[in-house]
């Protein structure tokens, strides 16, 4: 058996995608529907998770029944790396600031917030 030619990659990919998603790929400009790199970038764009979604998925993650620990760790790392990467957190101090800010968001403020923030 030989390898699949690069010009056929998108055709093989279309057969693996849900019908609705494959339909969106087919609607791309004619010359782009066979460009695997372009198609993949469009797919990744569509499924790119925003900062808040990644944070929520990480913070509220529950282990699905039957999931191996190694899969669980992979998923958690993916969400955490995505969350921190989206916010460009590179240093421990930035991580601490992020965690404190996140915790503050969960805190209920008194009715008169103006007085709460006065120094």
Biopython code that builds the backbone (N, CA, C, O; Angstrom):
import numpy as np
from Bio.PDB.StructureBuilder import StructureBuilder

atoms = [
    (1, "UNK", "N", (0.835, -1.193, 0.000)),
    (1, "UNK", "CA", (0.000, 0.000, 0.000)),
    (1, "UNK", "C", (0.872, 1.245, 0.000)),
    (1, "UNK", "O", (1.856, 1.330, 0.735)),
    (2, "UNK", "N", (0.509, 2.185, -0.813)),
    (2, "UNK", "CA", (1.258, 3.428, -0.871)),
    (2, "UNK", "C", (0.652, 4.484, 0.033)),
    (2, "UNK", "O", (-0.430, 4.314, 0.594)),
    (3, "UNK", "N", (1.373, 5.557, 0.152)),
    (3, "UNK", "CA", (0.883, 6.672, 0.960)),
    (3, "UNK", "C", (-0.158, 7.458, 0.174)),
    (3, "UNK", "O", (-0.199, 7.399, -1.055)),
    (4, "UNK", "N", (-0.989, 8.187, 0.890)),
    (4, "UNK", "CA", (-2.010, 9.023, 0.256)),
    (4, "UNK", "C", (-1.344, 10.307, -0.220)),
    (4, "UNK", "O", (-0.594, 10.945, 0.518)),
    (5, "UNK", "N", (-1.632, 10.673, -1.466)),
    (5, "UNK", "CA", (-1.064, 11.903, -2.010)),
    (5, "UNK", "C", (-1.632, 13.105, -1.266)),
    (5, "UNK", "O", (-2.791, 13.108, -0.850)),
    (6, "UNK", "N", (-0.808, 14.106, -1.109)),
    (6, "UNK", "CA", (-1.204, 15.302, -0.359)),
    (6, "UNK", "C", (-2.449, 15.956, -0.947)),
    (6, "UNK", "O", (-3.257, 16.521, -0.210)),
    (7, "UNK", "N", (-2.611, 15.886, -2.249)),
    (7, "UNK", "CA", (-3.781, 16.500, -2.889)),
    (7, "UNK", "C", (-5.081, 15.789, -2.512)),
    (7, "UNK", "O", (-6.162, 16.335, -2.733)),
    (8, "UNK", "N", (-5.000, 14.592, -1.953)),
    (8, "UNK", "CA", (-6.185, 13.815, -1.572)),
    (8, "UNK", "C", (-6.475, 13.883, -0.072)),
    (8, "UNK", "O", (-7.474, 13.325, 0.383)),
    (9, "UNK", "N", (-5.636, 14.545, 0.688)),
    (9, "UNK", "CA", (-5.802, 14.590, 2.144)),
    (9, "UNK", "C", (-7.157, 15.157, 2.548)),
    (9, "UNK", "O", (-7.831, 14.601, 3.416)),
    (10, "UNK", "N", (-7.559, 16.266, 1.920)),
    (10, "UNK", "CA", (-8.829, 16.902, 2.288)),
    (10, "UNK", "C", (-9.990, 15.959, 1.986)),
    (10, "UNK", "O", (-10.924, 15.858, 2.781)),
    (11, "UNK", "N", (-9.944, 15.264, 0.841)),
    (11, "UNK", "CA", (-11.014, 14.319, 0.505)),
    (11, "UNK", "C", (-11.152, 13.245, 1.573)),
    (11, "UNK", "O", (-12.266, 12.884, 1.952)),
    (12, "UNK", "N", (-10.044, 12.739, 2.053)),
    (12, "UNK", "CA", (-10.083, 11.719, 3.104)),
    (12, "UNK", "C", (-10.575, 12.313, 4.421)),
    (12, "UNK", "O", (-11.295, 11.656, 5.174)),
    (13, "UNK", "N", (-10.191, 13.534, 4.692)),
    (13, "UNK", "CA", (-10.625, 14.211, 5.912)),
    (13, "UNK", "C", (-12.136, 14.431, 5.905)),
    (13, "UNK", "O", (-12.796, 14.246, 6.927)),
    (14, "UNK", "N", (-12.682, 14.825, 4.760)),
    (14, "UNK", "CA", (-14.122, 15.084, 4.654)),
    (14, "UNK", "C", (-14.949, 13.863, 5.041)),
    (14, "UNK", "O", (-16.018, 13.993, 5.638)),
    (15, "UNK", "N", (-14.453, 12.690, 4.703)),
    (15, "UNK", "CA", (-15.163, 11.461, 5.039)),
    (15, "UNK", "C", (-15.196, 11.175, 6.530)),
    (15, "UNK", "O", (-16.015, 10.379, 6.987)),
    (16, "UNK", "N", (-14.324, 11.807, 7.290)),
    (16, "UNK", "CA", (-14.250, 11.576, 8.733)),
    (16, "UNK", "C", (-15.018, 12.615, 9.545)),
    (16, "UNK", "O", (-15.273, 12.419, 10.733)),
    (17, "UNK", "N", (-15.385, 13.719, 8.897)),
    (17, "UNK", "CA", (-16.045, 14.824, 9.604)),
    (17, "UNK", "C", (-17.561, 14.656, 9.619)),
    (17, "UNK", "O", (-18.127, 14.009, 8.738)),
    (18, "UNK", "N", (-18.218, 15.245, 10.627)),
    (18, "UNK", "CA", (-19.688, 15.273, 10.611)),
    (18, "UNK", "C", (-20.175, 16.012, 9.362)),
    (18, "UNK", "O", (-19.490, 16.900, 8.854)),
    (19, "UNK", "N", (-21.356, 15.642, 8.872)),
    (19, "UNK", "CA", (-21.886, 16.190, 7.618)),
    (19, "UNK", "C", (-21.942, 17.718, 7.633)),
    (19, "UNK", "O", (-21.565, 18.359, 6.653)),
    (20, "UNK", "N", (-22.405, 18.300, 8.730)),
    (20, "UNK", "CA", (-22.532, 19.760, 8.816)),
    (20, "UNK", "C", (-21.173, 20.443, 8.655)),
    (20, "UNK", "O", (-21.058, 21.456, 7.965)),
    (21, "UNK", "N", (-20.160, 19.889, 9.288)),
    (21, "UNK", "CA", (-18.817, 20.465, 9.217)),
    (21, "UNK", "C", (-18.219, 20.266, 7.827)),
    (21, "UNK", "O", (-17.586, 21.175, 7.288)),
    (22, "UNK", "N", (-18.414, 19.093, 7.248)),
    (22, "UNK", "CA", (-17.921, 18.830, 5.891)),
    (22, "UNK", "C", (-18.577, 19.792, 4.906)),
    (22, "UNK", "O", (-17.933, 20.256, 3.965)),
    (23, "UNK", "N", (-19.862, 20.092, 5.120)),
    (23, "UNK", "CA", (-20.569, 21.037, 4.256)),
    (23, "UNK", "C", (-19.950, 22.417, 4.283)),
    (23, "UNK", "O", (-19.909, 23.101, 3.261)),
    (24, "UNK", "N", (-19.470, 22.833, 5.438)),
    (24, "UNK", "CA", (-18.821, 24.143, 5.546)),
    (24, "UNK", "C", (-17.492, 24.162, 4.798)),
    (24, "UNK", "O", (-17.107, 25.185, 4.232)),
    (25, "UNK", "N", (-16.801, 23.043, 4.798)),
    (25, "UNK", "CA", (-15.519, 22.970, 4.079)),
    (25, "UNK", "C", (-15.774, 23.043, 2.579)),
    (25, "UNK", "O", (-15.036, 23.696, 1.841)),
    (26, "UNK", "N", (-16.817, 22.372, 2.145)),
    (26, "UNK", "CA", (-17.137, 22.354, 0.719)),
    (26, "UNK", "C", (-17.493, 23.755, 0.228)),
    (26, "UNK", "O", (-17.289, 24.060, -0.947)),
    (27, "UNK", "N", (-18.018, 24.607, 1.095)),
    (27, "UNK", "CA", (-18.405, 25.975, 0.728)),
    (27, "UNK", "C", (-17.216, 26.928, 0.602)),
    (27, "UNK", "O", (-17.383, 28.067, 0.165)),
    (28, "UNK", "N", (-16.022, 26.476, 0.980)),
    (28, "UNK", "CA", (-14.832, 27.325, 0.852)),
    (28, "UNK", "C", (-14.560, 27.603, -0.621)),
    (28, "UNK", "O", (-15.023, 26.853, -1.481)),
    (29, "UNK", "N", (-13.814, 28.673, -0.931)),
    (29, "UNK", "CA", (-13.479, 28.953, -2.334)),
    (29, "UNK", "C", (-12.863, 27.725, -3.003)),
    (29, "UNK", "O", (-12.092, 26.991, -2.384)),
    (30, "UNK", "N", (-13.211, 27.509, -4.275)),
    (30, "UNK", "CA", (-12.819, 26.309, -5.019)),
    (30, "UNK", "C", (-11.366, 25.897, -4.907)),
    (30, "UNK", "O", (-11.075, 24.722, -4.686)),
    (31, "UNK", "N", (-10.450, 26.839, -5.054)),
    (31, "UNK", "CA", (-9.029, 26.494, -5.013)),
    (31, "UNK", "C", (-8.551, 26.153, -3.604)),
    (31, "UNK", "O", (-7.486, 25.558, -3.438)),
    (32, "UNK", "N", (-9.327, 26.525, -2.596)),
    (32, "UNK", "CA", (-8.919, 26.284, -1.205)),
    (32, "UNK", "C", (-9.412, 24.937, -0.670)),
    (32, "UNK", "O", (-8.903, 24.458, 0.344)),
    (33, "UNK", "N", (-10.389, 24.323, -1.332)),
    (33, "UNK", "CA", (-10.963, 23.082, -0.800)),
    (33, "UNK", "C", (-10.001, 21.900, -0.877)),
    (33, "UNK", "O", (-10.230, 20.879, -0.228)),
    (34, "UNK", "N", (-8.948, 22.018, -1.646)),
    (34, "UNK", "CA", (-7.960, 20.935, -1.700)),
    (34, "UNK", "C", (-6.681, 21.288, -0.944)),
    (34, "UNK", "O", (-5.767, 20.468, -0.851)),
    (35, "UNK", "N", (-6.615, 22.491, -0.409)),
    (35, "UNK", "CA", (-5.441, 22.945, 0.347)),
    (35, "UNK", "C", (-5.588, 22.500, 1.807)),
    (35, "UNK", "O", (-6.274, 23.145, 2.601)),
    (36, "UNK", "N", (-4.936, 21.397, 2.138)),
    (36, "UNK", "CA", (-5.080, 20.783, 3.462)),
    (36, "UNK", "C", (-4.726, 21.760, 4.585)),
    (36, "UNK", "O", (-5.456, 21.847, 5.573)),
    (37, "UNK", "N", (-3.630, 22.488, 4.452)),
    (37, "UNK", "CA", (-3.214, 23.423, 5.503)),
    (37, "UNK", "C", (-4.269, 24.510, 5.724)),
    (37, "UNK", "O", (-4.563, 24.874, 6.863)),
    (38, "UNK", "N", (-4.831, 25.020, 4.637)),
    (38, "UNK", "CA", (-5.872, 26.048, 4.743)),
    (38, "UNK", "C", (-7.117, 25.481, 5.423)),
    (38, "UNK", "O", (-7.684, 26.110, 6.316)),
    (39, "UNK", "N", (-7.536, 24.295, 4.998)),
    (39, "UNK", "CA", (-8.724, 23.654, 5.576)),
    (39, "UNK", "C", (-8.517, 23.392, 7.062)),
    (39, "UNK", "O", (-9.414, 23.643, 7.867)),
    (40, "UNK", "N", (-7.350, 22.892, 7.428)),
    (40, "UNK", "CA", (-7.079, 22.614, 8.844)),
    (40, "UNK", "C", (-7.069, 23.899, 9.661)),
    (40, "UNK", "O", (-7.560, 23.916, 10.789)),
    (41, "UNK", "N", (-6.518, 24.973, 9.107)),
    (41, "UNK", "CA", (-6.503, 26.240, 9.852)),
    (41, "UNK", "C", (-7.929, 26.744, 10.066)),
    (41, "UNK", "O", (-8.232, 27.302, 11.121)),
    (42, "UNK", "N", (-8.805, 26.555, 9.086)),
    (42, "UNK", "CA", (-10.210, 26.962, 9.230)),
    (42, "UNK", "C", (-10.908, 26.103, 10.287)),
    (42, "UNK", "O", (-11.698, 26.616, 11.080)),
    (43, "UNK", "N", (-10.621, 24.809, 10.300)),
    (43, "UNK", "CA", (-11.214, 23.925, 11.309)),
    (43, "UNK", "C", (-10.751, 24.310, 12.712)),
    (43, "UNK", "O", (-11.554, 24.377, 13.642)),
    (44, "UNK", "N", (-9.462, 24.560, 12.855)),
    (44, "UNK", "CA", (-8.927, 24.933, 14.165)),
    (44, "UNK", "C", (-9.487, 26.276, 14.628)),
    (44, "UNK", "O", (-9.767, 26.463, 15.812)),
    (45, "UNK", "N", (-9.648, 27.206, 13.691)),
    (45, "UNK", "CA", (-10.240, 28.508, 14.009)),
    (45, "UNK", "C", (-11.647, 28.326, 14.570)),
    (45, "UNK", "O", (-12.042, 28.970, 15.542)),
    (46, "UNK", "N", (-12.382, 27.433, 13.932)),
    (46, "UNK", "CA", (-13.776, 27.194, 14.331)),
    (46, "UNK", "C", (-13.865, 26.632, 15.742)),
    (46, "UNK", "O", (-14.786, 26.968, 16.486)),
    (47, "UNK", "N", (-12.918, 25.782, 16.115)),
    (47, "UNK", "CA", (-12.990, 25.122, 17.408)),
    (47, "UNK", "C", (-12.100, 25.740, 18.468)),
    (47, "UNK", "O", (-11.992, 25.213, 19.575)),
    (48, "UNK", "N", (-11.459, 26.857, 18.138)),
    (48, "UNK", "CA", (-10.593, 27.501, 19.115)),
    (48, "UNK", "C", (-11.429, 27.977, 20.298)),
    (48, "UNK", "O", (-12.435, 28.667, 20.133)),
    (49, "UNK", "N", (-11.002, 27.601, 21.461)),
    (49, "UNK", "CA", (-11.731, 27.961, 22.666)),
    (49, "UNK", "C", (-11.223, 29.295, 23.188)),
    (49, "UNK", "O", (-10.025, 29.573, 23.130)),
    (50, "UNK", "N", (-12.120, 30.111, 23.694)),
    (50, "UNK", "CA", (-11.690, 31.397, 24.231)),
    (50, "UNK", "C", (-11.195, 31.234, 25.670)),
    (50, "UNK", "O", (-11.319, 30.161, 26.261)),
    (51, "UNK", "N", (-10.648, 32.288, 26.212)),
    (51, "UNK", "CA", (-10.028, 32.265, 27.540)),
    (51, "UNK", "C", (-11.007, 31.790, 28.609)),
    (51, "UNK", "O", (-10.670, 30.935, 29.428)),
    (52, "UNK", "N", (-12.207, 32.338, 28.602)),
    (52, "UNK", "CA", (-13.184, 31.992, 29.641)),
    (52, "UNK", "C", (-13.628, 30.534, 29.535)),
    (52, "UNK", "O", (-13.823, 29.870, 30.553)),
    (53, "UNK", "N", (-13.787, 30.037, 28.316)),
    (53, "UNK", "CA", (-14.177, 28.639, 28.128)),
    (53, "UNK", "C", (-13.094, 27.709, 28.647)),
    (53, "UNK", "O", (-13.390, 26.720, 29.318)),
    (54, "UNK", "N", (-11.842, 28.021, 28.342)),
    (54, "UNK", "CA", (-10.732, 27.186, 28.814)),
    (54, "UNK", "C", (-10.648, 27.197, 30.338)),
    (54, "UNK", "O", (-10.424, 26.158, 30.959)),
    (55, "UNK", "N", (-10.828, 28.368, 30.935)),
    (55, "UNK", "CA", (-10.798, 28.474, 32.396)),
    (55, "UNK", "C", (-11.912, 27.639, 33.008)),
    (55, "UNK", "O", (-11.691, 26.894, 33.963)),
    (56, "UNK", "N", (-13.097, 27.767, 32.458)),
    (56, "UNK", "CA", (-14.246, 27.027, 32.977)),
    (56, "UNK", "C", (-14.045, 25.525, 32.831)),
    (56, "UNK", "O", (-14.332, 24.763, 33.754)),
    (57, "UNK", "N", (-13.554, 25.100, 31.674)),
    (57, "UNK", "CA", (-13.323, 23.665, 31.465)),
    (57, "UNK", "C", (-12.278, 23.133, 32.448)),
    (57, "UNK", "O", (-12.404, 22.014, 32.944)),
    (58, "UNK", "N", (-11.251, 23.931, 32.728)),
    (58, "UNK", "CA", (-10.223, 23.498, 33.675)),
    (58, "UNK", "C", (-10.773, 23.459, 35.099)),
    (58, "UNK", "O", (-10.597, 22.469, 35.809)),
    (59, "UNK", "N", (-11.437, 24.536, 35.512)),
    (59, "UNK", "CA", (-11.908, 24.645, 36.897)),
    (59, "UNK", "C", (-13.032, 23.667, 37.221)),
    (59, "UNK", "O", (-13.125, 23.188, 38.352)),
    (60, "UNK", "N", (-13.882, 23.365, 36.250)),
    (60, "UNK", "CA", (-15.056, 22.525, 36.499)),
    (60, "UNK", "C", (-14.908, 21.108, 35.959)),
    (60, "UNK", "O", (-15.891, 20.376, 35.852)),
    (61, "UNK", "N", (-13.700, 20.728, 35.623)),
    (61, "UNK", "CA", (-13.474, 19.422, 35.010)),
    (61, "UNK", "C", (-13.828, 18.296, 35.976)),
    (61, "UNK", "O", (-13.449, 18.316, 37.147)),
    (62, "UNK", "N", (-14.556, 17.327, 35.464)),
    (62, "UNK", "CA", (-14.874, 16.131, 36.236)),
    (62, "UNK", "C", (-14.424, 14.924, 35.434)),
    (62, "UNK", "O", (-14.541, 14.898, 34.209)),
    (63, "UNK", "N", (-13.921, 13.947, 36.121)),
    (63, "UNK", "CA", (-13.412, 12.754, 35.456)),
    (63, "UNK", "C", (-14.572, 11.923, 34.913)),
    (63, "UNK", "O", (-15.393, 11.427, 35.685)),
    (64, "UNK", "N", (-14.645, 11.768, 33.585)),
    (64, "UNK", "CA", (-15.680, 10.907, 33.016)),
    (64, "UNK", "C", (-15.429, 9.448, 33.414)),
    (64, "UNK", "O", (-14.280, 9.019, 33.524)),
    (65, "UNK", "N", (-16.493, 8.702, 33.625)),
    (65, "UNK", "CA", (-16.356, 7.297, 33.997)),
    (65, "UNK", "C", (-15.557, 6.547, 32.942)),
    (65, "UNK", "O", (-15.752, 6.739, 31.742)),
    (66, "UNK", "N", (-14.670, 5.704, 33.397)),
    (66, "UNK", "CA", (-13.884, 4.881, 32.490)),
    (66, "UNK", "C", (-12.683, 5.570, 31.876)),
    (66, "UNK", "O", (-11.955, 4.962, 31.092)),
    (67, "UNK", "N", (-12.467, 6.821, 32.218)),
    (67, "UNK", "CA", (-11.327, 7.559, 31.673)),
    (67, "UNK", "C", (-10.053, 7.148, 32.396)),
    (67, "UNK", "O", (-10.022, 7.053, 33.623)),
    (68, "UNK", "N", (-9.016, 6.907, 31.628)),
    (68, "UNK", "CA", (-7.723, 6.584, 32.226)),
    (68, "UNK", "C", (-7.133, 7.846, 32.846)),
    (68, "UNK", "O", (-7.386, 8.957, 32.381)),
    (69, "UNK", "N", (-6.344, 7.660, 33.903)),
    (69, "UNK", "CA", (-5.722, 8.809, 34.569)),
    (69, "UNK", "C", (-4.846, 9.590, 33.608)),
    (69, "UNK", "O", (-4.790, 10.819, 33.670)),
    (70, "UNK", "N", (-4.164, 8.888, 32.723)),
    (70, "UNK", "CA", (-3.272, 9.584, 31.794)),
    (70, "UNK", "C", (-4.081, 10.459, 30.837)),
    (70, "UNK", "O", (-3.621, 11.536, 30.457)),
    (71, "UNK", "N", (-5.282, 10.016, 30.439)),
    (71, "UNK", "CA", (-6.153, 10.836, 29.594)),
    (71, "UNK", "C", (-6.672, 12.049, 30.368)),
    (71, "UNK", "O", (-6.766, 13.152, 29.830)),
    (72, "UNK", "N", (-7.003, 11.824, 31.627)),
    (72, "UNK", "CA", (-7.480, 12.898, 32.497)),
    (72, "UNK", "C", (-6.420, 13.988, 32.632)),
    (72, "UNK", "O", (-6.718, 15.175, 32.496)),
    (73, "UNK", "N", (-5.202, 13.581, 32.895)),
    (73, "UNK", "CA", (-4.095, 14.538, 33.046)),
    (73, "UNK", "C", (-3.856, 15.285, 31.740)),
    (73, "UNK", "O", (-3.610, 16.491, 31.750)),
    (74, "UNK", "N", (-3.928, 14.573, 30.615)),
    (74, "UNK", "CA", (-3.740, 15.212, 29.312)),
    (74, "UNK", "C", (-4.798, 16.295, 29.093)),
    (74, "UNK", "O", (-4.468, 17.408, 28.684)),
    (75, "UNK", "N", (-6.068, 15.974, 29.364)),
    (75, "UNK", "CA", (-7.147, 16.949, 29.181)),
    (75, "UNK", "C", (-6.958, 18.161, 30.086)),
    (75, "UNK", "O", (-7.093, 19.300, 29.640)),
    (76, "UNK", "N", (-6.647, 17.917, 31.354)),
    (76, "UNK", "CA", (-6.445, 19.027, 32.293)),
    (76, "UNK", "C", (-5.289, 19.919, 31.863)),
    (76, "UNK", "O", (-5.390, 21.145, 31.912)),
    (77, "UNK", "N", (-4.194, 19.301, 31.444)),
    (77, "UNK", "CA", (-3.041, 20.099, 30.985)),
    (77, "UNK", "C", (-3.385, 20.912, 29.745)),
    (77, "UNK", "O", (-2.965, 22.061, 29.605)),
    (78, "UNK", "N", (-4.153, 20.303, 28.847)),
    (78, "UNK", "CA", (-4.552, 21.003, 27.625)),
    (78, "UNK", "C", (-5.360, 22.249, 27.966)),
    (78, "UNK", "O", (-5.099, 23.326, 27.430)),
    (79, "UNK", "N", (-6.339, 22.107, 28.855)),
    (79, "UNK", "CA", (-7.159, 23.256, 29.248)),
    (79, "UNK", "C", (-6.324, 24.309, 29.980)),
    (79, "UNK", "O", (-6.444, 25.502, 29.701)),
    (80, "UNK", "N", (-5.481, 23.870, 30.912)),
    (80, "UNK", "CA", (-4.661, 24.818, 31.671)),
    (80, "UNK", "C", (-3.665, 25.529, 30.762)),
    (80, "UNK", "O", (-3.522, 26.750, 30.833)),
    (81, "UNK", "N", (-2.977, 24.773, 29.909)),
    (81, "UNK", "CA", (-2.018, 25.387, 28.985)),
    (81, "UNK", "C", (-2.710, 26.378, 28.053)),
    (81, "UNK", "O", (-2.176, 27.451, 27.773)),
    (82, "UNK", "N", (-3.897, 26.014, 27.574)),
    (82, "UNK", "CA", (-4.648, 26.916, 26.700)),
    (82, "UNK", "C", (-5.060, 28.185, 27.417)),
    (82, "UNK", "O", (-4.953, 29.284, 26.872)),
    (83, "UNK", "N", (-5.533, 28.026, 28.648)),
    (83, "UNK", "CA", (-5.971, 29.174, 29.451)),
    (83, "UNK", "C", (-4.803, 30.110, 29.724)),
    (83, "UNK", "O", (-4.893, 31.312, 29.477)),
    (84, "UNK", "N", (-3.702, 29.554, 30.236)),
    (84, "UNK", "CA", (-2.539, 30.381, 30.572)),
    (84, "UNK", "C", (-1.884, 30.950, 29.322)),
    (84, "UNK", "O", (-1.432, 32.096, 29.319)),
    (85, "UNK", "N", (-1.831, 30.153, 28.258)),
    (85, "UNK", "CA", (-1.229, 30.613, 27.010)),
    (85, "UNK", "C", (-2.014, 31.756, 26.383)),
    (85, "UNK", "O", (-1.432, 32.699, 25.847)),
    (86, "UNK", "N", (-3.347, 31.667, 26.454)),
    (86, "UNK", "CA", (-4.192, 32.731, 25.896)),
    (86, "UNK", "C", (-3.978, 34.050, 26.620)),
    (86, "UNK", "O", (-4.084, 35.122, 26.022)),
    (87, "UNK", "N", (-3.677, 33.967, 27.902)),
    (87, "UNK", "CA", (-3.449, 35.176, 28.698)),
    (87, "UNK", "C", (-1.972, 35.549, 28.776)),
    (87, "UNK", "O", (-1.596, 36.505, 29.454)),
    (88, "UNK", "N", (-1.146, 34.785, 28.076)),
    (88, "UNK", "CA", (0.303, 35.013, 28.026)),
    (88, "UNK", "C", (0.939, 35.012, 29.413)),
    (88, "UNK", "O", (1.803, 35.838, 29.708)),
    (89, "UNK", "N", (0.508, 34.083, 30.259)),
    (89, "UNK", "CA", (1.092, 33.925, 31.596)),
    (89, "UNK", "C", (2.375, 33.118, 31.441)),
    (89, "UNK", "O", (2.350, 31.973, 30.989)),
    (90, "UNK", "N", (3.503, 33.730, 31.822)),
    (90, "UNK", "CA", (4.795, 33.057, 31.651)),
    (90, "UNK", "C", (5.558, 32.890, 32.960)),
    (90, "UNK", "O", (6.464, 32.063, 33.054)),
    (91, "UNK", "N", (5.195, 33.666, 33.952)),
    (91, "UNK", "CA", (5.946, 33.642, 35.204)),
    (91, "UNK", "C", (5.034, 33.308, 36.378)),
    (91, "UNK", "O", (3.822, 33.513, 36.322)),
    (92, "UNK", "N", (5.632, 32.797, 37.427)),
    (92, "UNK", "CA", (4.883, 32.373, 38.602)),
    (92, "UNK", "C", (4.100, 33.534, 39.210)),
    (92, "UNK", "O", (2.966, 33.347, 39.650)),
    (93, "UNK", "N", (4.685, 34.722, 39.241)),
    (93, "UNK", "CA", (3.996, 35.894, 39.794)),
    (93, "UNK", "C", (2.729, 36.197, 38.992)),
    (93, "UNK", "O", (1.691, 36.532, 39.565)),
    (94, "UNK", "N", (2.818, 36.079, 37.673)),
    (94, "UNK", "CA", (1.641, 36.305, 36.830)),
    (94, "UNK", "C", (0.569, 35.253, 37.107)),
    (94, "UNK", "O", (-0.623, 35.559, 37.102)),
    (95, "UNK", "N", (0.993, 34.026, 37.346)),
    (95, "UNK", "CA", (0.055, 32.955, 37.675)),
    (95, "UNK", "C", (-0.650, 33.247, 38.994)),
    (95, "UNK", "O", (-1.861, 33.060, 39.112)),
    (96, "UNK", "N", (0.113, 33.709, 39.988)),
    (96, "UNK", "CA", (-0.494, 34.051, 41.278)),
    (96, "UNK", "C", (-1.505, 35.182, 41.114)),
    (96, "UNK", "O", (-2.599, 35.124, 41.674)),
    (97, "UNK", "N", (-1.140, 36.218, 40.343)),
    (97, "UNK", "CA", (-2.061, 37.332, 40.105)),
    (97, "UNK", "C", (-3.348, 36.847, 39.435)),
    (97, "UNK", "O", (-4.444, 37.278, 39.791)),
    (98, "UNK", "N", (-3.203, 35.957, 38.475)),
    (98, "UNK", "CA", (-4.365, 35.414, 37.778)),
    (98, "UNK", "C", (-5.265, 34.631, 38.729)),
    (98, "UNK", "O", (-6.488, 34.771, 38.694)),
    (99, "UNK", "N", (-4.657, 33.811, 39.574)),
    (99, "UNK", "CA", (-5.440, 33.002, 40.509)),
    (99, "UNK", "C", (-6.164, 33.882, 41.533)),
    (99, "UNK", "O", (-7.307, 33.604, 41.894)),
    (100, "UNK", "N", (-5.505, 34.930, 41.992)),
    (100, "UNK", "CA", (-6.134, 35.849, 42.948)),
    (100, "UNK", "C", (-7.289, 36.590, 42.269)),
    (100, "UNK", "O", (-8.370, 36.722, 42.845)),
    (101, "UNK", "N", (-7.060, 37.070, 41.054)),
    (101, "UNK", "CA", (-8.124, 37.765, 40.318)),
    (101, "UNK", "C", (-9.309, 36.836, 40.081)),
    (101, "UNK", "O", (-10.463, 37.246, 40.211)),
    (102, "UNK", "N", (-9.023, 35.598, 39.738)),
    (102, "UNK", "CA", (-10.086, 34.627, 39.508)),
    (102, "UNK", "C", (-10.881, 34.375, 40.786)),
    (102, "UNK", "O", (-12.105, 34.253, 40.751)),
    (103, "UNK", "N", (-10.186, 34.299, 41.897)),
    (103, "UNK", "CA", (-10.851, 34.076, 43.185)),
    (103, "UNK", "C", (-11.698, 35.292, 43.568)),
    (103, "UNK", "O", (-12.794, 35.142, 44.108)),
    (104, "UNK", "N", (-11.190, 36.495, 43.287)),
    (104, "UNK", "CA", (-11.953, 37.714, 43.576)),
    (104, "UNK", "C", (-13.256, 37.766, 42.777)),
    (104, "UNK", "O", (-14.274, 38.250, 43.272)),
    (105, "UNK", "N", (-13.218, 37.266, 41.544)),
    (105, "UNK", "CA", (-14.427, 37.252, 40.722)),
    (105, "UNK", "C", (-15.521, 36.407, 41.364)),
    (105, "UNK", "O", (-16.707, 36.678, 41.177)),
    (106, "UNK", "N", (-15.133, 35.400, 42.110)),
    (106, "UNK", "CA", (-16.100, 34.503, 42.749)),
    (106, "UNK", "C", (-16.668, 35.089, 44.037)),
    (106, "UNK", "O", (-17.690, 34.618, 44.535)),
    (107, "UNK", "N", (-16.009, 36.116, 44.580)),
    (107, "UNK", "CA", (-16.416, 36.713, 45.847)),
    (107, "UNK", "C", (-17.648, 37.582, 45.647)),
    (107, "UNK", "O", (-17.742, 38.328, 44.672)),
    (108, "UNK", "N", (-18.576, 37.480, 46.565)),
    (108, "UNK", "CA", (-19.768, 38.344, 46.516)),
    (108, "UNK", "C", (-19.434, 39.648, 47.212)),
    (108, "UNK", "O", (-18.911, 39.664, 48.326)),
    (109, "UNK", "N", (-19.745, 40.738, 46.536)),
    (109, "UNK", "CA", (-19.461, 42.051, 47.099)),
    (109, "UNK", "C", (-20.661, 42.549, 47.900)),
    (109, "UNK", "O", (-21.800, 42.169, 47.627)),
    (110, "UNK", "N", (-20.398, 43.403, 48.889)),
    (110, "UNK", "CA", (-21.504, 43.997, 49.650)),
    (110, "UNK", "C", (-22.397, 44.831, 48.732)),
    (110, "UNK", "O", (-22.009, 45.174, 47.615)),
    (111, "UNK", "N", (-23.589, 45.151, 49.214)),
    (111, "UNK", "CA", (-24.540, 45.909, 48.384)),
    (111, "UNK", "C", (-23.959, 47.220, 47.882)),
    (111, "UNK", "O", (-24.073, 47.538, 46.698)),
    (112, "UNK", "N", (-23.352, 47.963, 48.751)),
    (112, "UNK", "CA", (-22.809, 49.260, 48.357)),
    (112, "UNK", "C", (-21.338, 49.086, 47.991)),
    (112, "UNK", "O", (-20.450, 49.249, 48.828)),
    (113, "UNK", "N", (-21.104, 48.757, 46.747)),
    (113, "UNK", "CA", (-19.739, 48.482, 46.287)),
    (113, "UNK", "C", (-18.854, 49.720, 46.333)),
    (113, "UNK", "O", (-17.634, 49.603, 46.445)),
    (114, "UNK", "N", (-19.449, 50.894, 46.247)),
    (114, "UNK", "CA", (-18.641, 52.125, 46.279)),
    (114, "UNK", "C", (-17.869, 52.214, 47.591)),
    (114, "UNK", "O", (-16.689, 52.566, 47.591)),
    (115, "UNK", "N", (-18.519, 51.902, 48.700)),
    (115, "UNK", "CA", (-17.849, 51.951, 50.003)),
    (115, "UNK", "C", (-16.834, 50.829, 50.152)),
    (115, "UNK", "O", (-15.817, 50.986, 50.828)),
    (116, "UNK", "N", (-17.109, 49.718, 49.531)),
    (116, "UNK", "CA", (-16.213, 48.568, 49.629)),
    (116, "UNK", "C", (-14.842, 48.877, 49.027)),
    (116, "UNK", "O", (-13.815, 48.423, 49.533)),
    (117, "UNK", "N", (-14.837, 49.659, 47.936)),
    (117, "UNK", "CA", (-13.585, 49.926, 47.242)),
    (117, "UNK", "C", (-12.874, 51.184, 47.709)),
    (117, "UNK", "O", (-11.796, 51.491, 47.200)),
    (118, "UNK", "N", (-13.427, 51.914, 48.646)),
    (118, "UNK", "CA", (-12.759, 53.120, 49.153)),
    (118, "UNK", "C", (-11.580, 52.736, 50.025)),
    (118, "UNK", "O", (-11.611, 51.733, 50.738)),
    (119, "UNK", "N", (-10.572, 53.528, 49.959)),
    (119, "UNK", "CA", (-9.379, 53.280, 50.785)),
    (119, "UNK", "C", (-9.329, 54.226, 51.946)),
    (119, "UNK", "O", (-8.398, 54.168, 52.749)),
]
sb = StructureBuilder()
sb.init_structure("model")
sb.init_model(0)
sb.init_chain("A")
sb.init_seg("    ")
for serial, (resi, resn, name, xyz) in enumerate(atoms, 1):
    if name == "N":
        sb.init_residue(resn, " ", resi, " ")
    sb.init_atom(name, np.array(xyz, "f"), 0.0, 1.0, " ", f" {name:<3s}", serial, name[0])
structure = sb.get_structure()
